Amino acid sequence: MPALDESLVRLDGPWTHRAVHAGGTRFHLVEAGEGPLVLLLHGFPEFWWAWRNQLVSLPAAGYRAVAVDLRGYGASDKPPRGYDLVTLAGDVSALVRALGEAGAFVVGHDWGGMLAWTTGAYHPKVVQRLVAVSAPHPLRLRHAMVTDPFGQLRAGSHAFGFQLPLIPERRLLANNAAMVGRMLREWSGPGWPDEETVRRYRQVIQIPNVAHCAMEYHRWFARSTLRPDGLRFARRMRTAIQVPTLQLHGALDTLILPRSAQGSSRYVAAPYRWRLIEGAGHFPHEERPDAFDAELTAWLADPEPDR
């Protein structure tokens, strides 16, 4: 096994690796193509490589695709704090400016999707269009966990174990991060992931401090619910999204149930489209990339995206 350091994320392909400083933080990102900027935000327990298929399909469709390692992941900085969605949305806004653009099409999966929703509420001028993949609006997710205890609350019960100090990181990393492979298989549909995909994600989560930073995302979301910062976040997130929004969701998602995500439209005051990806679980952009890319590129190019 190669050394478990940040070199693991510098995978070759039809793209370019860069380090970009934005808002006082150094981000590792990968980009390909020219045209309007599409900023791709990964989820847990992944890194930029989750968007490897879209880094080919989006440039072919005339876009500049940029996939970033989020704060705490991959080869990006791993500061001791800043894993609340408000700070992370500031990262997205700063990244867009650092990439030389005033705005971007923001596409996020899982935690990246929650971050996309948050950026749309906190930095609306930066988001030209919003795509949430396997990610309800944050307030919709909280509501679903309260009102659907035998559905969404049970499906997301792993996050309760993440609230403990130190122990979750150790469990995540035990046996060369075997838990990562189990989560990928349990949360996906049939036929995915292959062994190469599992191996990469298991290795990269073992880069020093990544597991701890990944846990901090979950800890803030749960612990802040009744704290002043969480209450301020909830008030701000009631602000309606004012840009065209697309929600893509795997029909077989057992982690974020499709019914939990569907109610997110109430937070959008602009053209909105919902699409299920048949045969896919929680990772539709990786499990069914052809179907996913067809929906995404058609919507991005559609001048009337409410149809």
Steps between C-alpha positions, in 0.01 A plus 500: 500500500638847415569753773172634632559865423348768279674367189227234489247753365716618209358250255575534129231564244376754244515774762743732677579508871532839671534652844287812553500728803155630585391677816820411681475127424690297242284274285606223269286485188488337160372673189430425136339680208406856414174688526259582783631384837343190656630455855471140623482432876541141622346327800595254773712284499649610169723765339519681164535170311128438555446732201745324262221422251367856500852637450473337157133551412472865604800625296363305203174695544682836503556566871796568724472227761678545833489230769638604837611315811286661768654644813646213700505252212758371255785744440316811621583667832377332815460777759375414850166677451269641236287194421166673542298553183521879530881504496505237225265712289750784541762262361287443190446871445872572540590214266280633222670839526846340519419317177443836333121483476217702651269199510478130425266210449542327839452122505527315831454142613412394857681749729601688186131527415415633846779749444357598163162574662674706768704698249182577310348653815808676638675606176221517241697715255763227466259220403366527145332161510486243779511121473451288812583130463378257769464803727182651644487861601652504855172605661312231309746237625457611861123492459510150346710364785244625752183403315617168352670317791464154345614624159749784471607504864580130486669532159733769635558344839873451430542876551410466868806282552712769338421741786739336744854637533789303346328161486322553163827591329665186635212284382504663159871430457511152654621218272618742230168688505290190434196696623524727195459202269200378698331842483555530126347157438209541743400841370526425126286307257595167342824470301698777669765563625777294343807404700716775349254767610481357852878483522544865405245632746635281779852628439414869475292506819820384678695814407589658836213702655249433222288262709480749787405788271232286332347426840493872583248563220258255662568629850422862419175416322368295793637699794411845367129427470404671827804726537491870406711442188268221388190709561649787300579255222144368496355852480727593211432175315130584487597756236367368170752397235470743212683310224394204284544182700531136400475210744637166385449198720559127475174306506666234719665736749480342846699772679298806395159365411349654186191605695724691742653702218185572301360763733794732434311681225322710764829687552537594133332808350646445152463236228540159662540150361505161677638189333549145627788295358367147470723216615724732706546532872669784687773559238312545169778701334733203546255209484311609186721773346341490153146555631622756751701698246212503253272659760764746619626627164149527353386707796806726500444575132123550533402869487164406657603259777161488667362257243 
